[in-house]
Amino acid sequence: MAATVVRSSRRSMRQPLTRSALYAIAIGVVLVIIVPVIYAVLGGFRTTGQISADPVGLPHPWVFDNYIEIIKSATFREQLLNSLVVAAITMAVVVPCGSLAAFALARFSFAGREAVYALFTLGLLFPLTVAILPLFITLRSLDLLNNPFGVALPQAAFAMPTTIIVLRPFFHSIPTELEEAAIMDGCGPFRFFYKIALPMSRPILATVSVLAIVVSWNAFLLPLVVLNDPHQWTLPLGVTNFSTQYSSDTARILAFTSLSMVPALVFYVFAERQIVSGLASGALKG
């Protein structure tokens, strides 16, 4: 009895320590992610001289010219539009095709279903760098170089495995009784998909949409290979070129980099509730 009490007391003492260690690790991870972003944003409100004199200081005085000049720049607006177009095409291909494939793999029984799902799972292990040369040759033969579709379609293909793996457990968890009741009311499989399954999976769809947009927004290698025309460049290419062109103006580079992150962050903020709900429901149903 005494031994049991001692073990219980030790366990109760370890729990606060474990919780404190987890909180410390979480705070450390957040700081590693947030601090560089804050530094870049605040650095854009300084001059290069201020950064050289005090690299970790706050803006004093605040300089707004860097951001204003970049926003007024036709090059920045053009690259922003190009990134938005590529991200929109990627999402428009990934979400419908991925949800249809995930629904078929979840609700239909056919020979080789698990083999097809395993093939999509293996797609997560296939890096873009390995396929970049065949992709370039294929896109050149299809006359898709210097074309937003030449970037968006391969990005959509590489985002498809993640989309299917996230959506399939949710579609699989929809009660069979609900589908049978819909069939009795004259609802076919495809109508059940877009009338019932899709509205129910709205949080999950928001999650995969954000994942597709963020991956597309940050893509660098594929646009670098496909887009040779500067007027077709996306923001990651623009940041690289801007950093080279204004290598001596650190403050302006930080401002350009900060502005290039804003659209993806804004989209994430507006979709945050749906993303968290989608991840939670996906974890419970998976």
C-alpha positions as CSV (number, residue, x, y, z in Angstrom):
1,M,0.0,0.0,0.0
2,A,2.8,2.4,0.9
3,A,4.6,1.6,-2.3
4,T,1.5,2.4,-4.3
5,V,1.2,5.7,-2.6
6,V,4.8,6.6,-3.3
7,R,4.4,5.7,-7.0
8,S,1.3,7.8,-7.2
9,S,3.0,10.8,-5.6
10,R,6.0,10.5,-7.9
11,R,3.7,10.3,-10.9
12,S,1.8,13.4,-9.7
13,M,5.1,15.2,-9.3
14,R,6.3,14.3,-12.8
15,Q,3.1,15.5,-14.5
16,P,3.7,19.2,-13.8
17,L,7.3,18.8,-14.9
18,T,6.4,17.1,-18.1
19,R,3.7,19.7,-18.8
20,S,6.2,22.5,-18.1
21,A,8.8,20.9,-20.4
22,L,6.2,20.6,-23.2
23,Y,5.2,24.3,-22.8
24,A,8.9,25.3,-22.9
25,I,9.4,23.3,-26.1
26,A,6.3,24.8,-27.7
27,I,7.3,28.3,-26.8
28,G,10.8,27.7,-28.2
29,V,9.4,26.5,-31.5
30,V,7.0,29.5,-31.7
31,L,9.9,31.9,-31.1
32,V,12.0,30.2,-33.7
33,I,9.2,30.7,-36.2
34,I,7.9,34.1,-35.2
35,V,11.1,36.1,-34.4
36,P,12.5,36.0,-37.9
37,V,9.2,37.2,-39.3
38,I,8.9,40.0,-36.8
39,Y,12.5,41.0,-37.5
40,A,11.9,41.1,-41.2
41,V,8.7,43.2,-40.8
42,L,10.3,45.7,-38.4
43,G,13.4,45.8,-40.5
44,G,11.4,47.1,-43.4
45,F,10.5,50.1,-41.3
46,R,14.1,51.0,-40.8
47,T,16.9,52.2,-43.0
48,T,20.0,50.1,-43.9
49,G,22.1,52.5,-41.8
50,Q,19.9,51.9,-38.8
51,I,20.1,48.1,-39.3
52,S,23.9,48.3,-39.6
53,A,24.3,50.5,-36.5
54,D,21.8,48.4,-34.3
55,P,20.8,45.1,-36.0
56,V,18.3,44.1,-33.3
57,G,16.9,47.6,-32.5
58,L,13.4,48.9,-33.0
59,P,12.7,51.4,-35.8
60,H,13.5,54.9,-34.6
61,P,12.3,56.9,-36.5
62,W,9.8,54.7,-38.4
63,V,10.5,54.7,-42.1
64,F,7.5,53.9,-44.3
65,D,9.2,54.7,-47.7
66,N,10.4,51.1,-48.2
67,Y,7.0,49.6,-48.1
68,I,5.4,52.5,-50.0
69,E,7.9,52.3,-52.9
70,I,7.5,48.5,-53.2
71,I,3.7,48.7,-53.2
72,K,3.8,51.3,-55.9
73,S,6.2,49.3,-57.9
74,A,4.7,47.8,-61.1
75,T,7.1,44.8,-60.8
76,F,5.9,43.9,-57.4
77,R,2.2,44.1,-58.4
78,E,2.9,42.0,-61.5
79,Q,4.7,39.3,-59.5
80,L,1.9,39.4,-56.9
81,L,-0.7,38.8,-59.6
82,N,1.3,36.0,-61.1
83,S,1.6,34.3,-57.7
84,L,-2.2,34.7,-57.1
85,V,-3.0,33.2,-60.5
86,V,-0.7,30.2,-60.1
87,A,-2.0,29.5,-56.5
88,A,-5.6,29.9,-57.7
89,I,-5.1,27.4,-60.6
90,T,-3.4,25.0,-58.3
91,M,-6.2,25.1,-55.7
92,A,-8.8,24.9,-58.5
93,V,-7.3,21.6,-59.7
94,V,-6.3,20.0,-56.4
95,V,-9.5,20.4,-54.5
96,P,-12.0,19.1,-57.0
97,C,-9.8,16.3,-58.4
98,G,-8.4,15.3,-55.0
99,S,-11.9,15.3,-53.4
100,L,-13.3,13.1,-56.2
101,A,-10.4,10.7,-56.0
102,A,-10.6,10.5,-52.2
103,F,-14.4,10.0,-52.3
104,A,-14.0,7.1,-54.8
105,L,-11.3,5.5,-52.8
106,A,-13.4,5.8,-49.6
107,R,-16.9,4.9,-50.7
108,F,-16.4,2.5,-53.7
109,S,-15.2,-1.1,-53.5
110,F,-13.2,-2.2,-56.6
111,A,-10.3,-4.5,-57.3
112,G,-7.0,-2.8,-56.6
113,R,-8.4,0.0,-54.5
114,E,-5.9,-0.2,-51.7
115,A,-3.1,-0.5,-54.3
116,V,-4.2,2.7,-55.9
117,Y,-4.3,4.4,-52.5
118,A,-0.8,3.0,-51.7
119,L,0.4,4.5,-55.0
120,F,-0.9,7.9,-53.9
121,T,0.8,7.5,-50.5
122,L,4.1,6.7,-52.2
123,G,3.7,10.0,-54.0
124,L,4.5,11.7,-50.8
125,L,8.0,10.2,-51.0
126,F,8.6,11.4,-54.5
127,P,10.5,14.8,-54.5
128,L,10.0,17.4,-57.1
129,T,13.8,17.7,-57.7
130,V,13.9,14.2,-59.1
131,A,11.2,14.9,-61.6
132,I,12.3,18.4,-62.6
133,L,14.1,17.4,-65.9
134,P,11.3,15.1,-67.2
135,L,8.8,17.8,-66.2
136,F,10.8,20.5,-68.1
137,I,10.9,18.3,-71.2
138,T,7.2,17.5,-71.0
139,L,6.2,21.1,-70.4
140,R,8.4,22.2,-73.3
141,S,6.7,19.7,-75.6
142,L,3.3,20.9,-74.5
143,D,4.3,24.6,-75.0
144,L,3.7,25.4,-71.4
145,L,6.9,27.2,-70.6
146,N,6.5,30.8,-69.5
147,N,2.9,29.9,-68.7
148,P,1.2,29.8,-65.3
149,F,-0.4,26.5,-66.2
150,G,3.2,25.1,-66.6
151,V,3.8,25.8,-62.9
152,A,0.3,25.2,-61.5
153,L,-0.5,21.8,-63.1
154,P,2.7,20.0,-61.8
155,Q,2.2,21.7,-58.4
156,A,-1.3,20.4,-58.3
157,A,-0.1,16.9,-59.2
158,F,2.4,16.9,-56.4
159,A,-0.2,18.2,-53.9
160,M,-2.7,15.5,-54.9
161,P,-1.3,12.8,-52.6
162,T,-1.6,15.0,-49.5
163,T,-5.1,16.0,-50.4
164,I,-6.3,12.4,-50.9
165,I,-4.7,11.2,-47.7
166,V,-6.3,14.0,-45.7
167,L,-9.8,13.6,-47.3
168,R,-10.2,9.9,-47.6
169,P,-10.6,9.1,-43.8
170,F,-13.3,11.8,-43.6
171,F,-15.3,10.5,-46.5
172,H,-14.9,7.0,-45.2
173,S,-16.4,8.0,-41.8
174,I,-19.7,9.3,-43.3
175,P,-22.3,6.9,-42.1
176,T,-23.5,4.3,-44.6
177,E,-27.1,4.8,-43.4
178,L,-26.9,8.4,-44.6
179,E,-25.8,7.3,-48.1
180,E,-28.5,4.6,-48.2
181,A,-31.2,7.1,-47.2
182,A,-30.0,9.5,-49.9
183,I,-30.1,6.7,-52.5
184,M,-33.7,5.8,-51.4
185,D,-34.6,9.5,-52.1
186,G,-33.2,9.1,-55.7
187,C,-29.7,10.5,-55.0
188,G,-27.0,8.9,-57.1
189,P,-23.4,8.6,-56.0
190,F,-22.2,11.8,-57.7
191,R,-25.1,13.8,-56.4
192,F,-24.5,12.4,-52.9
193,F,-20.9,13.5,-53.3
194,Y,-21.6,17.2,-54.1
195,K,-24.9,17.6,-52.3
196,I,-24.0,15.9,-49.0
197,A,-20.4,14.8,-48.7
198,L,-18.8,18.1,-49.9
199,P,-20.8,20.4,-47.6
200,M,-20.0,18.1,-44.6
201,S,-16.3,18.2,-45.5
202,R,-16.0,22.0,-45.7
203,P,-13.5,22.3,-42.8
204,I,-11.3,19.5,-44.4
205,L,-11.6,21.2,-47.8
206,A,-10.4,24.5,-46.2
207,T,-7.4,22.7,-44.8
208,V,-6.3,21.1,-48.1
209,S,-7.0,24.4,-49.9
210,V,-4.7,26.3,-47.6
211,L,-2.0,23.6,-47.8
212,A,-2.2,23.8,-51.6
213,I,-2.0,27.6,-51.7
214,V,0.9,27.8,-49.2
215,V,2.9,25.2,-51.1
216,S,2.2,26.9,-54.4
217,W,3.0,30.3,-52.9
218,N,6.4,29.3,-51.6
219,A,7.4,27.2,-54.6
220,F,10.8,28.3,-56.1
221,L,12.4,25.5,-58.1
222,L,9.6,24.8,-60.5
223,P,8.9,28.5,-61.3
224,L,12.7,29.0,-61.7
225,V,12.9,26.3,-64.4
226,V,9.6,27.0,-66.1
227,L,9.3,30.8,-66.1
228,N,12.1,32.4,-68.0
229,D,10.2,35.6,-68.8
230,P,10.6,38.2,-65.9
231,H,7.0,39.3,-66.6
232,Q,5.8,35.8,-65.6
233,W,7.8,35.5,-62.4
234,T,6.1,34.7,-59.1
235,L,7.0,36.4,-55.8
236,P,9.7,33.8,-54.7
237,L,11.6,34.5,-57.9
238,G,11.0,38.2,-57.5
239,V,12.4,38.1,-53.9
240,T,15.6,36.4,-55.2
241,N,16.0,38.9,-58.0
242,F,15.3,41.8,-55.8
243,S,17.8,40.6,-53.2
244,T,20.5,40.4,-55.9
245,Q,19.6,43.8,-57.4
246,Y,19.5,45.6,-54.1
247,S,22.0,43.6,-52.2
248,S,23.3,46.7,-50.4
249,D,19.9,47.9,-49.3
250,T,19.0,45.4,-46.5
251,A,16.0,47.4,-45.3
252,R,14.3,47.4,-48.7
253,I,14.9,43.7,-49.1
254,L,13.3,43.0,-45.8
255,A,10.3,45.1,-46.8
256,F,9.9,43.2,-50.1
257,T,10.2,39.9,-48.3
258,S,7.6,40.9,-45.7
259,L,5.1,42.1,-48.3
260,S,5.5,38.8,-50.3
261,M,4.3,36.9,-47.2
262,V,1.3,39.0,-46.5
263,P,-1.3,37.4,-48.9
264,A,-0.7,33.9,-47.7
265,L,-0.8,35.0,-44.1
266,V,-4.1,36.9,-44.7
267,F,-5.6,33.9,-46.3
268,Y,-4.5,31.7,-43.4
269,V,-6.0,34.1,-40.8
270,F,-9.4,34.2,-42.5
271,A,-9.4,30.4,-42.9
272,E,-7.9,29.6,-39.5
273,R,-11.1,28.4,-37.8
274,Q,-11.9,26.1,-40.7
275,I,-8.4,24.7,-40.8
276,V,-8.3,23.9,-37.0
277,S,-11.8,22.4,-37.3
278,G,-10.7,20.3,-40.3
279,L,-7.6,19.0,-38.7
280,A,-9.4,18.1,-35.5
281,S,-12.2,16.3,-37.3
282,G,-9.7,14.6,-39.6
283,A,-7.7,13.4,-36.6
284,L,-10.8,12.1,-34.8
285,K,-12.2,10.3,-37.9
286,G,-8.8,9.1,-39.1
